[in-house]
Amino acid sequence: MHPELIKLEQTLAKSVLTKINDPFLNDHQVNLWIKRDDLLHPIISGNKWRKLKYNLDYALSLGTDTIISMGGTYSNHLHALAYTGKMLGLKTIGIIRGERTSPLTPTQQDMEKWGMELRFISRSAYREYRNYNHHGDLPGIEPNQYWLPEGGANKLALKGIAELVDEIDIPYDALCVACGTGATLAGLINTLPKQQSVLGFAALKSASFLASDVQSLLFGEFNNWEIFLDYHFGGFAKLKPELALFMNQFEQKTSIPLEPVYTGKMLYGIYDLIAKGYFKPGQRIIALHTGGLQGKRGFV
Ligand SMILES: Cc1ncc(COP(=O)(O)O)c(C=O)c1O
C-alpha cells in the first residue's frame, strides 16, 4: 500500500464489536452485536474508509493527482473523499446532484473547506454519470484524473469491505448492513462463508434495482443473502416519527449514535424482523454500523 495511505490508516481507531443488552432481545432469545465501523474515524468512518482505501491506493499507483466522484446533497461518500483527498494531497472534484444553495449545506461547506471543487448538475445529467463505472470511463477525463462512481461502488471497494469480515472474531449467523448502492452488501456476500447469511436493508424507496446491481458485483453464485426493501420509511431524506422514536430509544438504551438515512433504518428493520420471528432462538446477529453520522446534520 502507498506509504501515505499506511500513515493515514495508522491514525484510525479500532472497530470493536459492541454487544447490545436489551430485554427485547432476551425475550426473543437472540443476540445482537454492532460492529462499530463508525468509530474508525470521525470523518472517514464506516464503510467510507473501507471502500476508498484500495481505490486510492490504485489511483496513487497510477500517478493520479485528482479524484472525481459524485453524490447527493449530504453525501457521506463525497464528504469522506474530500477529507481524505486533503490528507493525501490529492485534488478532489465532487459532482453534486441539484443546484448550489446559499448557504451550502454543512456537508458541502466542509467539502469546500477541505479543497474539493464542487460542480452542481441537474438531476437528469446526474443520472447520466451513473453509466460510468471504470476509473477511466468518464468522457473527457484526463490521464492524471481518476473517476470513482457514486458511493465509491466498484470492484476495488469490495476488497476493503472484505477486510472488515476478517476482523470479526466471534461466531455468528447473520451479518446485516444498510444498502445505498449495494456495494458494501456485495463485498460482504463475496467474503462470508456460505453457512452465514447476509441481510441488506435498502435506504431508498423502490430499490428493486438493488438485487441485480449487487449480483453484478458478486464473484460467484451465492444464495445466502436477502435484501429487505420495506424499511425505507418513505425514501432517502425522510424522517418519519416512528423511525425517530425507535432511534431515540435505541440511542438511549445503548449510547450508540445512529443516523436516519442508513443505520437507523437497518436497526429498525432488524428489530422488526426479530419481533416477527425471522431469526431462530439462539441466533447471533451482527449489524454493521456504517457510520455516516455527519449526515444527521440534514435533519436538525
Ligand atoms: C452511512 C452509510 N451507510 C451505508 C451506505 C450504503 O453503502 P452502499 O452504497 O455500499 O450500499 C452508505 C452509502 O454509501 C452510507 O453513507
The ligand as an ORCA input file, in Angstrom:
! r2SCAN-3c Opt
* xyz 0 1
  C     -23.554      5.616      6.311
  C     -23.773      4.754      5.127
  N     -24.194      3.501      5.323
  C     -24.445      2.665      4.306
  C     -24.266      3.081      2.996
  C     -24.588      2.133      1.902
  O     -23.433      1.705      1.252
  P     -23.521      1.106     -0.202
  O     -23.679      2.276     -1.143
  O     -22.222      0.414     -0.386
  O     -24.694      0.218     -0.261
  C     -23.832      4.387      2.725
  C     -23.653      4.868      1.341
  O     -22.611      4.868      0.789
  C     -23.568      5.241      3.820
  O     -23.150      6.508      3.636
*
